[in-house]
């Protein structure tokens, strides 16, 4: 399916936002939109990485399965996130859709050619990569000191930002895209700890659980304070 940049929900936040309208139209001509169902593989570890992509809707996980068959979730990709290691020939991790997701896919070689033609795109990718690296380092340093409750609060805030239609505010209500097991995998906790901390956040009046998977932020300010 061809790209419709005018109606793209992340057109002002993705790396392509750095391009002029003419440059964006040229980039759109080499890409295509593709939808993935929950649980579907986007990129598999060990495959030749012949495409890159921007996530326009949904949520992806970056995971690794060890020799014993245990999965470790290394990170999440939210809308406007860039998917694909542009300068590595082999993907080292699985990228899987955690919810029904939609991506703009670009052939690797053609995207690399576009980077050469459009310096603004190259700079935007560099800034995005540098920002992601900085955030990852800060998260590692913070997580080494944070409590289980703070880590869970931080994850819920990230999911609320991902579910929002505006970058300026959090979604007040959203459905959890992760199972308790997946949340435990992201946070390095047990499922029991995740359940216990969810209950504590609800008891303290920071969130309310709605049905099986719904979350409502009842006090976003205190939730941010809890996240540290």
N, C-alpha and C positions, 0 to 999 in steps of 0.2 A: 504494500500500500504506500502511495506517495505521501510525502510529508506536507502538513498544513501548518506552517510556522505561525500564521496569523492567529490561529486558535490554540496554539500550544500553551498549556497551563504554566510552563516554567520558562517561557521565552525571555523573561527579564532576569532570570537567575542562572541559567545554564551558560556554559562557556561561549556558546555562539552569540550571546547577547553583546559581546564585544565587537561584533561585525556590523558593517553597514547593511542597509536593506538589500543592496545589490549583491554583496558578498554572501549574505545569509541565503538569498535565493539561489545562488550558485552552489552553495554547500548543500542545500535541500535537494538539488537535482541528483546528487550522488547517493543520497540516503533513502531509507524506506522505514516505514513504521511497522512494528511487529508487536503483537500481544503475546504474553506468556501467562499460562494458568498457574495458580498456586501449586508449588512443588515442582514446577518444570525447570529443567536445567537450561541456563542461559549460556554459560561457558563451563566446560569440564576441565578439571586439572589434567595436564598432560597433552591436551589438544593443541594443535597449531592455532594460535590466536590470529585469525584473519579478519577480525572486525573489531570495531570499537563502537561505543554507544553512549547515549545520554538517556537516563531514566526520566520519563515524563510523568509517570503515574505509578503508584504501587510501592513496593518495598522489596529489596533484594538482600540476601545474606552472602557473605564471603565465608566459606567454610573449608575445613581440612579434616580428612578422615585418616586417623593414624593406623598403624599396622594391626592393632587389635580391633579395628572397626568402629572406634569411638570418634564421634564428630566433635570438633571444636569450632564454634562460630567466632571468627576473627573480627568481624565487623559487619555493619549494615550500610546499605546504600539507599539514600533517601532521594525523593524527586529532585531533579536538577543535577544529581550526581553523575560523574563521568565513569564509565565502565570500560576497562580494557587497559592493559599495560602497553602503552604505545611503543616502547622501545625494548620490549622483551619478546623473543620469538615463541616462548612457551608460557602458557598460563600455569601458575603454581597452585592455584586453589579453585575449588568449585564456586561458581556464582549461580545461585538458585533463587527463583521467585518465591518470596514468603507470602505474597498475596497476588491476586490477579494484577499483572503489571503490564506497562506499555513502554517501549523503548524506541528511540530513533537509532537505527543501525547504519553504520557506514563501513564500506570495505576498507580494510587497513591501508592498503597502498594509496587509494584515492584520498583517504583522509590525511595521510602523511603529505601527499602532494598539496592538499589544501592548506596545510600548516605552512608549507614553504611559500605559498602564494600570498597568504594572509598573515602578516606579522602579528596583528592584533589577536588572532586565534592562538598563535604560539604563545604569546605573552599571557593570555587568559588561562591556558592549560598549565603553564609554569606556575602562575599564581595559585591556581586551584590545587596543584600537586603540593606546592610548598605549604599552603594552608592546611591541607589534609595531614601532611607530615607533622606540622606543628601541633595540630589538634590531637593527633595520635600520641605524640610524646607527652603533651600536657595531660591527656587522659590517663596514660600509664602512671605518670607521677602522682596524679590525684587519687587514682584508684588504690595505690599502695597505702594510702592513708585513710581512705574513706570507709565508713561502715557499710554493711549490707543495705541498710535502709537508704543511705545516701546514693548508692549506686543504682538502686531500683528507681528512686525518685528521678535521677538524671535520665534514665532510660525512658521513663514515662513522659518526661518533658520533651525528649527528642521525638518520640512517637506523636505527641500532640503537635509539635511543629510540622512534622511530616504530613499529618492529617489536615492541617489548616490550608485554606484556599488563599491565604495571604501571608507573606513573609513577615508582616508586622505584628502578628498576634498568634497565640496558640489556639488550637481547636478546643472548645470547651468540652466537647464530647466526641468520643471516637471508639471504634471497636479495636480491641487488641489484635494486631496482625500476627502475634507470636503466641505459641502455646507456652504453658508454664515451663515445659522442658526446654524450649528454644530460648526463653528468657534466662533460664538457668545457664544454658550454654553460652550465651552472650556475656553474662555477668560473672561466670566462674563460680556459681553457687549450686546448691542442691535444689531440687524442685520444692522440697519442704521449706527451705529458707525463703524462696520466692513467695510461696503461699503465705507464710507467716508474716513477711514484711508487707505484702499487699494488705493483709488484714490489719496490720498496725497503722498503715497510712489511712485506711478507711476509718478505723476507730478514732484516730486523731483528727478527723474531719478535713483531711487534705484532698481525698478523692472519694467517690462513691462508685460502687460497682453496679452496673445495670445489666441484668440478665447474665448469660454465660460469659460474654466477652466484652461487654460495654464498660467504658470508663468515663466518668464525668469528673472534671477538675472542679472541686468545690472551693478550693483555696489555692490558686496557682502561685500566689506570692509566697505562702508558707512552704509550698512544695519546692519552689526554687531555693528557698533558704535551707530546706532539708537536704537538697542535692549538694549544697555547699558551693 
